[in-house]
Amino acid sequence: MVARKKTSETPDVLGSVLTDDELKAAAEGNIPGEPVADENETPETEENHQRTVVVAEDESVNRMDLVAMLEDNGYKVVGEAANGEEAVDLTRKFRPDVVCMDVKMPRMDGIAAAGVICDENIAPVVMLTAFSQPDLVRQATGAGAMAYVTKPYEESKLLPALEVAMGRFAEINDLLDTVERSENKLKNAQDELKKMEAQLKKAEDTLEERKLVDRAKGLLMDKADFSEQGAFRWIQKTSMDQRIPKKRLAMAIIAKYGDPKPESNDD
């Protein structure tokens, strides 16, 4: 295999790969096949995001009217359910910004369906009911509904209820996130504290061992005519050979050669 020889013609070779116009286009970012940004395109923000809704209403006429009202006011209806089970399934599938849920529905009533959706924290639920009975409101609130609207549906009642529900849902989730972050910080702090306590205990044990070994070393020098270095080496070697911790070995030396504790005189 013959190695390719470098020559001063390299710039001309590059020039044959991309023409001057192509190089200029690349410098300006106009590369074929690369998507060109539309100057008139507005990035999606929280303000212009189209709200998505799942509508659950067993009466088809009422459901059609509700869907039309929502779409006329800029909402996008991503799912329509005729019973509570369908409402739960569609909410799990589309994860909408809000759910409009009728109370009285077959197979699974709206309050039970709202309870499932709220327990799974998928979306806020606005209950739709023909009644404004206090016990029904309590049941809906207990299931996790963020707001409720009585029939007949009116824009002046429904739209503010939707905004309130979405706002409350966002606030609750922000609070939950804050609590979770605080719990994580607390756990990290507790773990760090345990680690520091373990390090402190180890340091205390090391210091106690050193004091005992120093005392045992001194007794060997005094009672058995060891040199300081010899006493230390004997403790170290015996500890390793006999597999006895230095602290325990030092305590044995102190117990044998140390001064006996004076006996207490109770008389």
Beta strands, then each sheet from edge to edge (+ up, - down):
strand 1: 52-56
strand 2: 76-81
strand 3: 98-102
strand 4: 125-129
strand 5: 147-150
sheet 1: 2+ 1+ 3+ 4+ 5+
end
